[in-house]
Amino acid sequence: MPKFKAGCPGQNAAYLKDFNTNMALCPKCGYEVEFFSDEKKIKCPKCHNNVFKINPEIIKYKNGKIIFSGLEKTCLDWCGGCLDKKDYQDILENNERIDRKKEDFKILIDSVDKKDSDVVEFLIEAFQKSINHTKLIDQKVFEILKRKKPDLFIKVRNYYLNFLNTS
């Protein structure tokens, strides 16, 4: 859990209105990690890897283009005065990593033939599941697809390998 400095009203439990929790998978070991509404980064209790809470974005595919929307900004996006410098820097670097992944994802989707809507649908879902992972798409997602839908796996794999070879 990030270390909070005193004085930020946004981090004072008296002002906190949302006590909901969110779950995310650790990209290193797959352990399900619980985040509270005021947390952006925590250590996985199993492997001690940093896990970042990523607010889910709405990803739409319209007219052959990927559109990201629905991401809510928080005070951490412009202040960070309530956090330890290292925690704040980690969060900023993770946000930059996510932005790079989104740009790569757009390139990948642009390479998919418009008639292969099943590939696009799978890649959108796979991207959302892999958002905390270091790679664009987590290998585990491909392994599940290979077992469940081998024909779709072959199409997806070919697009993904072509993307990797041209990047």
N, CA, C and O of each residue as an XYZ file, in Angstrom:
668
protein
N       0.850     -1.184      0.000
C       0.000      0.000      0.000
C       0.887      1.236      0.000
O       1.862      1.285      0.750
N       0.574      2.242     -0.826
C       1.364      3.462     -0.842
C       1.342      4.157      0.507
O       0.380      4.046      1.267
N       2.404      4.866      0.785
C       2.503      5.617      2.029
C       1.920      7.007      1.790
O       2.399      7.746      0.930
N       0.883      7.360      2.555
C       0.238      8.658      2.395
C       0.837      9.658      3.369
O       1.125      9.334      4.522
N       1.017     10.870      2.887
C       1.450     11.964      3.742
C       0.217     12.559      4.413
O      -0.896     12.426      3.906
N       0.413     13.193      5.515
C      -0.700     13.845      6.219
C      -1.090     15.117      5.485
O      -0.258     15.721      4.809
N      -2.328     15.525      5.608
C      -2.743     16.809      5.107
C      -3.588     16.803      3.856
O      -4.192     17.828      3.540
N      -3.663     15.726      3.140
C      -4.471     15.706      1.921
C      -5.891     15.293      2.289
O      -6.099     14.162      2.729
N      -6.875     16.177      2.122
C      -8.246     15.826      2.493
C      -8.805     14.694      1.639
O      -9.706     13.979      2.077
N      -8.286     14.524      0.436
C      -8.756     13.447     -0.426
C      -8.381     12.073      0.087
O      -8.993     11.083     -0.313
N      -7.388     11.985      0.964
C      -6.953     10.705      1.496
C      -7.367     10.501      2.958
O      -7.038      9.477      3.558
N      -8.065     11.444      3.515
C      -8.545     11.337      4.878
C      -9.834     10.503      4.859
O     -10.775     10.817      4.130
N      -9.863      9.442      5.668
C     -11.022      8.538      5.674
C     -12.324      9.264      6.024
O     -13.405      8.813      5.646
N     -12.227     10.371      6.733
C     -13.429     11.136      7.063
C     -14.081     11.722      5.807
O     -15.289     11.960      5.784
N     -13.279     11.953      4.764
C     -13.794     12.517      3.517
C     -14.050     11.444      2.458
O     -14.653     11.722      1.422
N     -13.596     10.236      2.716
C     -13.721      9.162      1.743
C     -15.160      8.667      1.710
O     -15.693      8.229      2.730
N     -15.780      8.735      0.560
C     -17.180      8.369      0.446
C     -17.370      6.980     -0.160
O     -18.437      6.386     -0.010
N     -16.364      6.461     -0.833
C     -16.492      5.192     -1.541
C     -15.592      4.147     -0.888
O     -14.369      4.209     -1.015
N     -16.188      3.202     -0.199
C     -15.417      2.158      0.456
C     -15.469      0.853     -0.325
O     -15.174     -0.210      0.222
N     -15.844      0.926     -1.610
C     -15.902     -0.266     -2.448
C     -14.502     -0.796     -2.717
O     -13.515     -0.063     -2.643
N     -14.438     -2.067     -3.026
C     -13.159     -2.666     -3.378
C     -13.191     -3.105     -4.833
O     -14.258     -3.302     -5.416
N     -12.024     -3.252     -5.398
C     -11.864     -3.730     -6.763
C     -10.847     -4.859     -6.731
O      -9.976     -4.902     -5.862
N     -10.967     -5.764     -7.677
C     -10.044     -6.890     -7.748
C      -9.226     -6.774     -9.028
O      -9.727     -6.334    -10.063
N      -7.954     -7.176     -8.941
C      -7.071     -7.227    -10.110
C      -6.159     -8.429     -9.932
O      -5.827     -8.814     -8.811
N      -5.761     -9.012    -11.045
C      -4.831    -10.139    -10.992
C      -3.414     -9.618    -11.024
O      -3.097     -8.708    -11.790
N      -2.560    -10.191    -10.193
C      -1.140     -9.861    -10.217
C      -0.570    -10.362    -11.546
O      -0.747    -11.531    -11.889
N       0.115     -9.487    -12.300
C       0.638     -9.919    -13.596
C       1.787    -10.915    -13.471
O       2.126    -11.595    -14.439
N       2.385    -11.004    -12.289
C       3.515    -11.916    -12.106
C       3.071    -13.320    -11.705
O       3.513    -14.307    -12.294
N       2.193    -13.409    -10.696
C       1.831    -14.743    -10.179
C       0.359    -15.103    -10.384
O      -0.028    -16.253    -10.176
N      -0.469    -14.129    -10.792
C      -1.875    -14.408    -11.041
C      -2.764    -14.357     -9.804
O      -3.963    -14.618     -9.897
N      -2.197    -14.025     -8.653
C      -2.973    -13.930     -7.414
C      -3.966    -12.779     -7.523
O      -3.629    -11.714     -8.041
N      -5.192    -12.988     -7.035
C      -6.214    -11.945     -7.075
C      -5.976    -10.977     -5.921
O      -6.029    -11.364     -4.753
N      -5.712     -9.709     -6.258
C      -5.357     -8.676     -5.294
C      -6.539     -7.735     -5.128
O      -7.206     -7.391     -6.104
N      -6.799     -7.321     -3.898
C      -7.921     -6.435     -3.602
C      -7.430     -5.005     -3.402
O      -6.477     -4.765     -2.661
N      -8.092     -4.055     -4.072
C      -7.810     -2.629     -3.935
C      -9.009     -1.951     -3.310
O     -10.154     -2.284     -3.616
N      -8.741     -0.994     -2.430
C      -9.805     -0.124     -1.950
C      -9.863      1.087     -2.868
O      -8.939      1.320     -3.647
N     -10.933      1.852     -2.781
C     -11.155      2.950     -3.726
C     -10.040      3.993     -3.693
O      -9.813      4.673     -4.694
N      -9.340      4.136     -2.568
C      -8.300      5.158     -2.476
C      -6.912      4.634     -2.832
O      -5.934      5.372     -2.704
N      -6.799      3.387     -3.273
C      -5.493      2.813     -3.579
C      -5.264      2.741     -5.084
O      -6.179      2.427     -5.845
N      -4.042      3.031     -5.506
C      -3.660      2.944     -6.916
C      -2.570      1.887     -7.110
O      -2.428      1.340     -8.204
N      -1.802      1.599     -6.059
C      -0.680      0.665     -6.163
C      -0.565     -0.089     -4.838
O      -0.580      0.511     -3.764
N      -0.451     -1.411     -4.936
C      -0.187     -2.211     -3.746
C       0.773     -3.329     -4.107
O       0.994     -3.616     -5.283
N       1.333     -3.949     -3.099
C       2.204     -5.107     -3.285
C       1.342     -6.358     -3.233
O       0.462     -6.487     -2.383
N       1.607     -7.273     -4.150
C       0.911     -8.559     -4.127
C       1.303     -9.281     -2.845
O       2.492     -9.415     -2.555
N       0.323     -9.749     -2.068
C       0.653    -10.439     -0.828
C       1.380    -11.771     -1.057
O       2.040    -12.282     -0.152
N       1.259    -12.324     -2.252
C       1.877    -13.620     -2.528
C       3.324    -13.487     -3.019
O       4.219    -14.143     -2.488
N       3.560    -12.626     -4.048
C       4.902    -12.553     -4.646
C       5.578    -11.198     -4.430
O       6.737    -11.028     -4.808
N       4.884    -10.237     -3.833
C       5.405     -8.904     -3.505
C       5.698     -8.039     -4.734
O       6.452     -7.070     -4.638
N       5.119     -8.373     -5.869
C       5.227     -7.568     -7.076
C       4.290     -6.364     -6.952
O       3.225     -6.475     -6.345
N       4.673     -5.213     -7.520
C       3.767     -4.060     -7.550
C       2.603     -4.363     -8.486
O       2.802     -4.821     -9.611
N       1.395     -4.104     -8.014
C       0.189     -4.255     -8.821
C      -0.510     -2.904     -8.805
O      -0.709     -2.307     -7.747
N      -0.883     -2.428    -10.000
C      -1.519     -1.129    -10.129
C      -2.993     -1.308    -10.420
O      -3.386     -2.169    -11.206
N      -3.811     -0.476     -9.770
C      -5.236     -0.484    -10.071
C      -5.440      0.389    -11.295
O      -5.069      1.562    -11.309
N      -6.022     -0.186    -12.297
C      -6.314      0.536    -13.525
C      -7.825      0.673    -13.613
O      -8.541     -0.328    -13.643
N      -8.307      1.889    -13.654
C      -9.746      2.083    -13.816
C     -10.152      1.566    -15.189
O      -9.509      1.883    -16.190
N     -11.204      0.781    -15.241
C     -11.597      0.220    -16.534
C     -12.054      1.307    -17.497
O     -12.818      2.206    -17.146
N     -11.566      1.190    -18.703
C     -11.985      2.107    -19.753
C     -12.975      1.391    -20.644
O     -12.990      0.163    -20.731
N     -13.783      2.165    -21.289
C     -14.682      1.609    -22.288
C     -13.914      1.617    -23.601
O     -13.404      2.651    -24.033
N     -13.842      0.457    -24.221
C     -13.147      0.351    -25.495
C     -14.191      0.032    -26.548
O     -14.868     -0.994    -26.493
N     -14.304      0.932    -27.500
C     -15.269      0.739    -28.593
C     -14.513      0.595    -29.899
O     -13.460      1.199    -30.106
N     -15.077     -0.219    -30.769
C     -14.539     -0.374    -32.114
C     -15.605      0.149    -33.066
O     -16.644     -0.481    -33.266
N     -15.331      1.304    -33.647
C     -16.329      1.953    -34.492
C     -15.657      2.468    -35.756
O     -14.623      3.134    -35.704
N     -16.262      2.146    -36.888
C     -15.740      2.575    -38.194
C     -14.274      2.178    -38.378
O     -13.482      2.928    -38.949
N     -13.929      0.992    -37.885
C     -12.578      0.483    -38.066
C     -11.539      1.083    -37.146
O     -10.344      0.886    -37.366
N     -11.957      1.810    -36.121
C     -11.017      2.462    -35.197
C     -11.358      2.123    -33.759
O     -12.521      1.922    -33.409
N     -10.327      2.063    -32.932
C     -10.481      1.847    -31.493
C     -10.620      3.205    -30.820
O      -9.862      4.133    -31.102
N     -11.598      3.307    -29.929
C     -11.833      4.530    -29.174
C     -11.830      4.174    -27.687
O     -12.587      3.308    -27.247
N     -10.979      4.844    -26.924
C     -10.928      4.661    -25.478
C     -11.699      5.804    -24.836
O     -11.502      6.965    -25.192
N     -12.577      5.481    -23.891
C     -13.323      6.532    -23.195
C     -13.702      6.039    -21.802
O     -13.524      4.871    -21.458
N     -14.226      6.965    -21.020
C     -14.744      6.596    -19.713
C     -13.720      6.563    -18.597
O     -14.052      6.174    -17.478
N     -12.483      6.960    -18.868
C     -11.467      6.939    -17.823
C     -11.623      8.179    -16.954
O     -11.575      9.309    -17.441
N     -11.809      7.951    -15.677
C     -11.964      9.062    -14.752
C     -10.597      9.482    -14.227
O      -9.786      8.644    -13.834
N     -10.353     10.778    -14.225
C      -9.114     11.321    -13.668
C      -9.291     11.480    -12.162
O     -10.393     11.728    -11.673
N      -8.191     11.333    -11.445
C      -8.202     11.530    -10.002
C      -7.184     12.604     -9.652
O      -6.444     13.076    -10.515
N      -7.150     12.983     -8.395
C      -6.180     13.992     -7.962
C      -4.749     13.517     -8.196
O      -3.851     14.342     -8.366
N      -4.520     12.207     -8.209
C      -3.175     11.685     -8.447
C      -2.680     11.979     -9.858
O      -1.474     11.966    -10.106
N      -3.588     12.239    -10.773
C      -3.175     12.527    -12.135
C      -2.533     13.912    -12.275
O      -1.864     14.176    -13.274
N      -2.724     14.790    -11.303
C      -2.091     16.096    -11.422
C      -1.397     16.573    -10.145
O      -0.714     17.597    -10.167
N      -1.558     15.853     -9.038
C      -0.973     16.349     -7.792
C       0.044     15.376     -7.202
O       1.250     15.589     -7.325
N      -0.426     14.331     -6.576
C       0.457     13.362     -5.949
C       1.103     13.843     -4.667
O       1.958     13.157     -4.106
N       0.706     15.014     -4.198
C       1.303     15.553     -2.984
C       1.039     14.716     -1.751
O       1.726     14.872     -0.741
N       0.062     13.834     -1.810
C      -0.306     13.021     -0.654
C       0.513     11.728     -0.587
O       0.433     11.005      0.406
N       1.300     11.425     -1.629
C       2.020     10.157     -1.687
C       3.512     10.332     -1.478
O       4.071     11.407     -1.697
N       4.127      9.274     -1.058
C       5.569      9.158     -1.038
C       6.059      9.362     -2.482
O       5.395      8.908     -3.414
N       7.205     10.033     -2.690
C       7.687     10.339     -4.044
C       7.870      9.084     -4.889
O       7.546      9.086     -6.077
N       8.380      8.022     -4.297
C       8.612      6.772     -5.043
C       7.288      6.180     -5.519
O       7.174      5.773     -6.675
N       6.285      6.126     -4.640
C       4.970      5.600     -5.025
C       4.355      6.442     -6.136
O       3.809      5.905     -7.099
N       4.447      7.764     -6.000
C       3.874      8.648     -7.016
C       4.583      8.456     -8.357
O       3.934      8.410     -9.402
N       5.909      8.345     -8.330
C       6.671      8.132     -9.561
C       6.291      6.796    -10.205
O       6.154      6.714    -11.426
N       6.121      5.756     -9.396
C       5.695      4.451     -9.921
C       4.338      4.547    -10.617
O       4.137      3.959    -11.680
N       3.418      5.285    -10.019
C       2.079      5.439    -10.599
C       2.162      6.203    -11.918
O       1.518      5.820    -12.895
N       2.951      7.282    -11.954
C       3.107      8.042    -13.200
C       3.727      7.187    -14.303
O       3.283      7.222    -15.450
N       4.751      6.424    -13.947
C       5.397      5.549    -14.936
C       4.432      4.477    -15.429
O       4.441      4.135    -16.611
N       3.612      3.952    -14.548
C       2.620      2.957    -14.972
C       1.590      3.584    -15.910
O       1.189      2.958    -16.891
N       1.160      4.809    -15.621
C       0.223      5.500    -16.509
C       0.834      5.694    -17.897
O       0.146      5.537    -18.905
N       2.119      6.034    -17.951
C       2.809      6.188    -19.238
C       2.889      4.849    -19.962
O       2.711      4.792    -21.179
N       3.153      3.773    -19.227
C       3.217      2.435    -19.816
C       1.865      2.055    -20.415
O       1.803      1.490    -21.507
N       0.789      2.363    -19.705
C      -0.558      2.072    -20.196
C      -0.839      2.873    -21.469
O      -1.412      2.342    -22.420
N      -0.442      4.136    -21.490
C      -0.648      4.956    -22.695
C       0.104      4.370    -23.893
O      -0.428      4.348    -25.003
N       1.334      3.897    -23.679
C       2.094      3.253    -24.765
C       1.407      1.974    -25.222
O       1.345      1.689    -26.418
N       0.885      1.198    -24.259
C       0.165     -0.029    -24.617
C      -1.070      0.293    -25.451
O      -1.381     -0.427    -26.400
N      -1.771      1.364    -25.105
C      -2.965      1.740    -25.857
C      -2.607      2.127    -27.292
O      -3.328      1.776    -28.226
N      -1.510      2.840    -27.471
C      -1.076      3.197    -28.830
C      -0.694      1.947    -29.621
O      -1.050      1.821    -30.793
N       0.028      1.025    -28.988
C       0.373     -0.237    -29.652
C      -0.884     -1.032    -29.993
O      -0.976     -1.638    -31.061
N      -1.839     -1.024    -29.084
C      -3.082     -1.759    -29.313
C      -3.830     -1.197    -30.521
O      -4.377     -1.955    -31.323
N      -3.855      0.120    -30.650
C      -4.500      0.736    -31.814
C      -3.827      0.271    -33.108
O      -4.505     -0.017    -34.094
N      -2.503      0.198    -33.103
C      -1.764     -0.261    -34.283
C      -2.124     -1.711    -34.599
O      -2.344     -2.071    -35.755
N      -2.180     -2.539    -33.548
C      -2.555     -3.940    -33.743
C      -3.953     -4.039    -34.355
O      -4.147     -4.765    -35.331
N      -4.912     -3.331    -33.804
C      -6.289     -3.391    -34.303
C      -6.371     -2.869    -35.738
O      -7.120     -3.408    -36.553
N      -5.603     -1.822    -36.046
C      -5.601     -1.294    -37.414
C      -5.098     -2.322    -38.424
O      -5.435     -2.245    -39.605
N      -4.292     -3.286    -37.964
C      -3.753     -4.301    -38.871
C      -4.739     -5.438    -39.151
O      -4.523     -6.235    -40.064
N      -5.814     -5.515    -38.372
C      -6.790     -6.601    -38.524
C      -7.746     -6.274    -39.663
O      -8.279     -5.167    -39.744
N      -7.956     -7.246    -40.539
C      -8.898     -7.101    -41.649
C     -10.299     -6.848    -41.079
O     -10.719     -7.514    -40.133
N     -11.000     -5.901    -41.651
C     -12.325     -5.499    -41.144
C     -13.325     -6.658    -41.092
O     -14.254     -6.635    -40.285
N     -13.141     -7.672    -41.948
C     -14.076     -8.808    -41.948
C     -13.842     -9.755    -40.768
O     -14.680    -10.612    -40.489
N     -12.715     -9.608    -40.080
C     -12.394    -10.480    -38.941
C     -12.840     -9.847    -37.620
O     -12.028     -9.591    -36.732
N     -14.136     -9.605    -37.514
C     -14.665     -8.971    -36.306
C     -14.485     -9.847    -35.070
O     -14.376     -9.326    -33.960
N     -14.453    -11.177    -35.243
C     -14.230    -12.066    -34.103
C     -12.828    -11.875    -33.521
O     -12.632    -12.005    -32.313
N     -11.865    -11.569    -34.375
C     -10.493    -11.303    -33.918
C     -10.469    -10.006    -33.120
O      -9.858     -9.943    -32.053
N     -11.131     -8.974    -33.630
C     -11.181     -7.680    -32.940
C     -11.839     -7.840    -31.573
O     -11.321     -7.341    -30.573
N     -12.973     -8.529    -31.523
C     -13.673     -8.734    -30.250
C     -12.781     -9.451    -29.240
O     -12.710     -9.065    -28.073
N     -12.095    -10.509    -29.709
C     -11.206    -11.222    -28.805
C     -10.072    -10.323    -28.323
O      -9.764    -10.309    -27.131
N      -9.449     -9.577    -29.224
C      -8.310     -8.730    -28.846
C      -8.706     -7.645    -27.861
O      -7.929     -7.316    -26.964
N      -9.894     -7.084    -28.010
C     -10.363     -6.068    -27.055
C     -10.483     -6.688    -25.665
O     -10.003     -6.118    -24.684
N     -11.115     -7.839    -25.583
C     -11.260     -8.522    -24.289
C      -9.894     -8.917    -23.725
O      -9.648     -8.762    -22.529
N      -9.015     -9.422    -24.576
C      -7.677     -9.843    -24.131
C      -6.868     -8.650    -23.639
O      -6.142     -8.757    -22.651
N      -6.989     -7.510    -24.323
C      -6.276     -6.303    -23.910
C      -6.742     -5.850    -22.531
O      -5.926     -5.491    -21.682
N      -8.045     -5.867    -22.311
C      -8.577     -5.452    -21.016
C      -8.087     -6.381    -19.895
O      -7.775     -5.923    -18.796
N      -8.023     -7.671    -20.178
C      -7.547     -8.625    -19.169
C      -6.050     -8.499    -18.935
O      -5.555     -8.886    -17.876
N      -5.324     -7.965    -19.905
C      -3.861     -7.905    -19.844
C      -3.329     -6.533    -19.466
O      -2.123     -6.300    -19.546
N      -4.189     -5.634    -19.062
C      -3.774     -4.251    -18.866
C      -2.649     -4.114    -17.837
O      -1.797     -3.240    -17.992
N      -2.618     -4.937    -16.804
C      -1.551     -4.867    -15.809
C      -0.312     -5.651    -16.224
O       0.741     -5.527    -15.597
N      -0.429     -6.440    -17.253
C       0.682     -7.277    -17.693
C       1.706     -6.443    -18.449
O       1.359     -5.429    -19.055
N       2.965     -6.866    -18.417
C       4.009     -6.116    -19.106
C       3.880     -6.191    -20.622
O       4.222     -5.235    -21.319
N       3.391     -7.307    -21.138
C       3.214     -7.445    -22.584
C       1.850     -6.892    -22.981
O       0.964     -6.720    -22.143
N       1.701     -6.619    -24.268
C       0.436     -6.090    -24.764
C      -0.712     -7.043    -24.443
O      -1.762     -6.623    -23.956
N      -0.499     -8.340    -24.723
C      -1.482     -9.372    -24.408
C      -0.770    -10.455    -23.593
O       0.282    -10.952    -23.997
N      -1.338    -10.811    -22.466
C      -0.777    -11.850    -21.599
C      -0.841    -13.201    -22.307
O      -1.877    -13.563    -22.865
N       0.252    -13.937    -22.285
C       0.349    -15.237    -22.943
C      -0.727    -16.213    -22.448
O      -1.195    -17.058    -23.212
N      -1.113    -16.100    -21.188
C      -2.132    -16.992    -20.625
C      -3.464    -16.864    -21.359
O      -4.190    -17.846    -21.513
N      -3.778    -15.658    -21.807
C      -5.025    -15.434    -22.534
C      -4.997    -16.197    -23.861
O      -5.997    -16.783    -24.275
N      -3.844    -16.180    -24.515
C      -3.699    -16.931    -25.768
C      -3.816    -18.436    -25.535
O      -4.410    -19.151    -26.341
N      -3.246    -18.907    -24.430
C      -3.301    -20.344    -24.122
C      -4.738    -20.812    -23.916
O      -5.108    -21.899    -24.361
N      -5.536    -20.011    -23.255
C      -6.949    -20.355    -23.041
C      -7.682    -20.383    -24.382
O      -8.463    -21.296    -24.649
N      -7.425    -19.378    -25.223
C      -8.070    -19.334    -26.536
C      -7.674    -20.550    -27.371
O      -8.513    -21.122    -28.067
N      -6.418    -20.944    -27.308
C      -5.938    -22.097    -28.089
C      -6.700    -23.362    -27.725
O      -7.032    -24.168    -28.595
N      -6.977    -23.535    -26.428
C      -7.726    -24.714    -25.975
C      -9.208    -24.636    -26.350
O      -9.801    -25.630    -26.768
N      -9.802    -23.445    -26.198
C     -11.251    -23.315    -26.377
C     -11.684    -23.099    -27.826
O     -12.705    -23.634    -28.257
N     -10.909    -22.319    -28.573
C     -11.282    -21.989    -29.960
C     -10.033    -22.008    -30.838
O      -9.493    -20.952    -31.169
N      -9.571    -23.198    -31.217
C      -8.312    -23.297    -31.967
C      -8.315    -22.551    -33.301
O      -7.284    -22.007    -33.696
N      -9.447    -22.512    -34.001
C      -9.488    -21.802    -35.289
C      -9.294    -20.295    -35.099
O      -8.544    -19.656    -35.838
N      -9.978    -19.740    -34.101
C      -9.816    -18.316    -33.805
C      -8.394    -18.045    -33.318
O      -7.806    -17.017    -33.656
N      -7.844    -18.959    -32.529
C      -6.479    -18.801    -32.035
C      -5.502    -18.627    -33.194
O      -4.622    -17.768    -33.132
N      -5.641    -19.416    -34.235
C      -4.719    -19.338    -35.381
C      -4.810    -17.962    -36.040
O      -3.785    -17.363    -36.366
N      -6.025    -17.458    -36.237
C      -6.184    -16.129    -36.841
C      -5.574    -15.037    -35.950
O      -4.833    -14.173    -36.420
N      -5.901    -15.098    -34.669
C      -5.403    -14.089    -33.729
C      -3.881    -14.145    -33.658
O      -3.212    -13.113    -33.698
N      -3.341    -15.351    -33.551
C      -1.886    -15.514    -33.455
C      -1.198    -14.916    -34.675
O      -0.177    -14.243    -34.538
N      -1.743    -15.152    -35.868
C      -1.123    -14.623    -37.077
C      -1.101    -13.096    -37.082
O      -0.087    -12.494    -37.435
N      -2.203    -12.469    -36.697
C      -2.224    -11.009    -36.610
C      -1.231    -10.504    -35.558
O      -0.510     -9.533    -35.788
N      -1.204    -11.169    -34.417
C      -0.338    -10.726    -33.319
C       1.136    -10.894    -33.694
O       1.943    -10.000    -33.440
N       1.492    -12.029    -34.293
C       2.885    -12.235    -34.708
C       3.291    -11.232    -35.779
O       4.410    -10.719    -35.759
N       2.394    -10.952    -36.705
C       2.683     -9.939    -37.726
C       2.901     -8.581    -37.078
O       3.814     -7.852    -37.466
N       2.080     -8.234    -36.102
C       2.236     -6.972    -35.367
C       3.603     -6.931    -34.680
O       4.313     -5.929    -34.766
N       3.973     -8.024    -33.995
C       5.253     -8.067    -33.284
C       6.444     -7.943    -34.251
O       7.450     -7.309    -33.929
N       6.318     -8.546    -35.417
C       7.413     -8.507    -36.401
C       7.560     -7.145    -37.063
O       8.641     -6.817    -37.552
N       6.505     -6.350    -37.090
C       6.582     -5.033    -37.721
C       6.817     -3.916    -36.710
O       7.085     -2.781    -37.106
N       6.725     -4.207    -35.438
C       6.913     -3.182    -34.389
C       8.375     -2.909    -34.126
O       8.706     -2.080    -33.279
